[in-house]
């Protein structure tokens, strides 16, 4: 709650700065600046409108990061001319865009990996690779957009840099820092899926997104609990349809949606299965190199996700 209040106060402060700029621009009859500032103010409301329209709850940290990026790029960069005053401003913002787009790409493929409505199963390496390529691809599309605007409308979006008036150096460095930002997020995302104990900022943000949007991960809206997870447990992160923690007793008959993540393959069958409580074991709790398993009414099922035993 405190984080959300802080986010709202910072957002309101930025919006007041933009509103002040718009008023002075109208007073000075700088109509383009007034229009651009008004558009930026409107963009700052997008996370709230997006959340209400699509019922996708964005954690306050991600909302503030996105609003701060818009403020720094459009208001400070374009209106206050920071791109010209500080040669590194454009590179810093492109690095930040690589971070944000990498997070967006990771969440998109992570949702596809977890929802039961989409029958796909991608390992952590591919999820990280998709996040990297998504961010780099959007960055490349932006550079195409800049080139089109400069060519068709005579703008100066591809600016001279390091003695190169053509804008080529600016474009290439933009793509390089986009890739570096995306690479950092991809590595952190891969570690998030492989190592449940990680505590980086990305892992905290992803956990917050999962807790606020359980319906994408097999859980019930409003509970903050994902499918295959009980209260007080963290969602599994193996990049597939996961299982609950070791020793969790769900009763003799599994509830609908109890086994959500990981698509297990049948290993052995019992001719006369006994009625026993359903107990599921996560693969990371087994010995190194061996597959995890679950027992459903006497039937042994192995999973395709393995992890070394925790030290």
N, C-alpha and C positions, 0 to 999 in steps of 0.2 A: 504494500500500500504506500509506504514512504517513497519507494522508487517511482511509482506512478504519479504521486503528487509533485515530486521534484521534476519529473519529465513535463508535466502540465505547466508548471511555472516557467521552466526554461522555454518551452514552446510559446507560451503567451508573451514572454519577454521578446523573443525574436519577431513575433507577429506585430508587436507594438513598434519595434524598430522599422519594420517594413511599412506599417501604416503611416508612420511619421514621414518616411521617405516619399510615399505616394502623395501625401498632402502637400509637401514642399514642391514636389514635381508638378502637381497641378497648379499650385500658386505661381510657379515660374514658367508655366506653359510648356513644360518638357513632356509632351504627350506620350512619346514612346517610352520614356522612363516610367511614367505613371502607369501606363498599360502593363509593362513588364513587371513592375512591382506588384500590381494587383493580381497578375497571374501567379506570381510566386506565393502571395498570401493564400490564394485559392489552393495551390498545390500543397501547402502545409496542412490543409484540412483533409487531404486525400486518405491518410491512414485511418482517420475516424470514420469517414464515409465508406471506405472499403470494408472496415470491420462491421459496420451496420448493414451494408448491402449484402455481403457474401458470408457473414457470420464467421469470418476468419479473424481470430483474435491475435493481434501482433503484440509481442512483448514490448513494454515501454522503452527498453534499451534500443531495440531495432527501430521503433518509431522515431526516437530522438536522433539516432544516427542518420536516418533517411532525411529528416527535416533539416538537420544540420548540414548535410551534404548539399541539399537544394539551396539553402541560404548562402553557403560558401561559394558555390559554383555560379549561381545566377545573380544573386545580389552583390556579393563582394567581388566576384570575378568579372561579371559583365557591367553592372551598373557602377561599381566603385573602381573598376579597371584594375583589379588586383592581378589579372593575367599579364598586364604590361608592366606594372610596378614591381612585381616579384616574379622573376623568371622561373622559380621553382613551384609557383602556385598551381599551375596546370598539372605538373607531374604529381604533386601531392594529392590533388583531387582525383586524378586517374588511378592512383594507387588505392585510394579510398573506394572508388567505384569498383575496382577489382575485388576488394573485400566484400562489399555489399552484394554485388552480382554473384560472387561465389557462394555467399550464404543463401541467396535466393535459389540458385541452381541446385545447391545441396538439399534444401528443403523440398523443392519440387520433386526430385527423384526419390528422396527419402519417403515422401508421402506415397508416391507410386509404389514403392517397395513394401510399404506397410499395409496399405488398404487391401481389403479382401475383394473389392470390386474390380481390381486390376490384377490379372494373374501374371505377375512378373516376379522374378527373384534375382536380384543383382547383388553381387558380393561387394564388400566395402571398397575394394580397389576401383571397381567400375563406377560406384557412386561418386567417389572422389574425382575420378577422371571426368565424369559428366559435369560436375560442378566447375572444374577448371575450364573445360571447353565451352561451357555455357557462358561464363564470364568473358572469356577471350572472344567468343563469337559476337556477343553484344557489343563489346568494345570495338571490334572491327566494323560492325554496322554503324556505330556512331562516327567513326572516322570517314566512312563512305558518305554519311549524312553531311559532315562538315565540308567535304570536298564538293558535294553537290550544291550546297548553299553558297560556297565561295565562287563556284563556276557559274551557276545560274543567276545569282542575285548580287554578285560582287561584294559579298561579305568578307570578313577577315577572321574566320574561325580557325583556320590553319595558319598560325602566326609564325613569323620569323623566329628562329631559335639558334643560338650558338653560331651566329654568323651565316646561317643558311636562310636566305629570304624566301625560298620556294615553299616552305612549310613541310617539306619531306622529313627533316630531322624531328620536327615537332610531332608529326604523325607516328614515326617509328618509336620515339621515346614514350609516347602515349601508350602504344601497344605493349612495349616492354614492361612498363610499370603496371599496366593492367594485368599482364601475365604474372608478374611477381605477387601482386595482391591476391590474385586468384589461386596461385600456387600455395601461399600461406594458408588460405582457408581450406583448400583441398587436403593438405597434409593434416591440419587440425581436424577436419571432418573424418578423414580416414582413421585417425587416432581415436576419435569419439566412438566410431563403430567397433574398433578392435579392442579398446581398453575402457571398460565401463567406469574405471576409477579416476579418469582424467578430470581436471578441474580448470581448464582454460576458459577464457571468456566465451569462446564459441560454444563450448559444451554447455555452459550455463544458459546461454541464449537458446540453444536448441532444446534443452530440457524444459525451459520456460514455454517455448512454443508448443511442445508436445503436451505439456500439462494444461495449457489453455485451449488446445484444440484436440481433445481426446477422440472425437468422432472420426478423425483422419487415421487414427492408429488403433481402431478396433474397440474403443472404449465408449462409454456413455457420456453424452454432453452434460456438463455441469459437475461431473464427478472428479475429473482430473486423473482418472485411472484408465489406462489403456488396456486393450484386450490381452488376456494372459497375464494380468498384473493385479495384485491386491493392494489395498490401502497401505501406504507407507513404503511401497517398493518403487524403485526406479524402473522405467521401461528398459527392456533388453535392447542392445545396440549392435547386434551381429550383422545387420544389413539384410536380414530376412524376416520371415514371420516368426517372431520370438516366442519364448516360453517364460513361465513364471519362475520365481526363485526356488531353489532347492528345498524340498520338503513341504511345499505348500499343499495343503489338503483341500481339494475342491469337492469332496464327496464321492459317492460311488458312481454317480452319473454326471458327466461333465455338463455344466450349464452352457447354453448357447453362447458362442463366442468366447468360451473360456480358453481354447487353444487358438491363438490368432496368428502369431508371427512364426515363421519357419514353416515351410511345407514339408512335413516329415515323410520319410519313405518307410514302408513297412519292412521290418527286418525278419522277425520270426513270429509264428502264430502258435497259440496254445489250443489244443484240440477241445479242451473243456475249460474255457476261461472262468476263473473264479471271480466272485463279486468282491472287489477290494477297492478301497479308496483310491481315487485318481491322484497320483503323485508325480510331479514333473520335476526334472532336474535340468538346469541350464548347463550347456556344454562347458562353460568356463569353470564349472565346479568339479569337473572330472579330472582324471590324471592327464598329463601332457600327451597330446597326440591322439587320444582316444575319443571316439564320438560321444556326444551326450545322448541320453536316452530318457524315455518316459515309459511308464507302465499304465496302460489303460485296461482295467478289468482283467488283469492277468496277461494281457498281450504286450509284448515288448516292442517298442517303436524307437528307432534310432533317428537322429537328426543329421542333416548334412553340414551343420555348422560346428566346428571344433575350435577350441582355444586351449592354450597351456593352462595348467593348474595355477591358481594364484599362489604367489610365493608364500 
